[in-house]
């Protein structure tokens, strides 16, 4: 158990720890942007499909 604690302390002292955290934050931001984009595109596509479906069924002018 002491070796595990020592390895954690060494990991936090190294420069790689903050770099890994920065990459994780960037990845999280990229995922959020992708999800928002897909949601927005999905909403726009749904609106367009409903308009086309209404026009085909004769509900449009």
C-alpha positions as CSV (number, residue, x, y, z in Angstrom):
1,X,0.0,0.0,0.0
2,X,2.9,2.3,0.7
3,X,4.3,1.8,-2.8
4,X,0.9,2.8,-4.2
5,X,0.8,6.0,-2.2
6,X,4.4,6.7,-3.1
7,X,3.7,6.3,-6.8
8,X,0.6,8.6,-6.6
9,X,2.7,11.3,-4.9
10,X,5.4,10.9,-7.5
11,X,2.8,11.1,-10.3
12,X,1.4,14.3,-8.9
13,X,4.9,15.8,-8.6
14,X,5.8,15.1,-12.2
15,X,4.9,17.4,-15.1
16,X,2.8,14.7,-16.7
17,X,0.0,14.9,-14.2
18,X,-1.1,18.5,-15.0
19,X,-0.6,17.8,-18.7
20,X,-2.9,14.8,-18.5
21,X,-5.5,16.9,-16.6
22,X,-5.3,19.6,-19.3
23,X,-5.9,17.0,-22.0
24,X,-8.8,15.6,-20.1
25,X,-10.4,19.1,-19.9
26,X,-9.8,19.7,-23.6
27,X,-11.4,16.3,-24.4
28,X,-14.4,17.1,-22.2
29,X,-14.9,20.5,-23.9
30,X,-14.6,18.8,-27.4
31,X,-17.2,16.2,-26.4
32,X,-19.6,18.9,-25.1
33,X,-19.2,20.9,-28.4
34,X,-19.9,17.8,-30.4
35,X,-23.0,16.9,-28.4
36,X,-24.4,20.4,-28.8
37,X,-23.7,20.4,-32.5
38,X,-25.3,17.0,-33.1
39,X,-28.3,18.1,-31.0
40,X,-28.7,21.3,-33.0
41,X,-28.3,19.5,-36.4
42,X,-30.8,16.9,-35.2
43,X,-33.4,19.5,-34.3
44,X,-32.9,21.3,-37.7
45,X,-33.2,18.0,-39.6
46,X,-36.3,17.1,-37.7
47,X,-37.9,20.4,-38.5
48,X,-37.1,20.0,-42.2
49,X,-38.4,16.4,-42.3
50,X,-41.6,17.5,-40.7
51,X,-42.0,20.3,-43.3
52,X,-41.4,17.9,-46.1
53,X,-43.7,15.3,-44.7
54,X,-46.5,17.9,-44.3
55,X,-45.9,19.1,-47.9
56,X,-46.1,15.5,-49.2
57,X,-49.2,14.7,-47.3
58,X,-51.0,17.7,-48.8
59,X,-51.1,19.7,-45.6
60,X,-49.0,22.5,-47.1
61,X,-50.1,25.1,-49.5
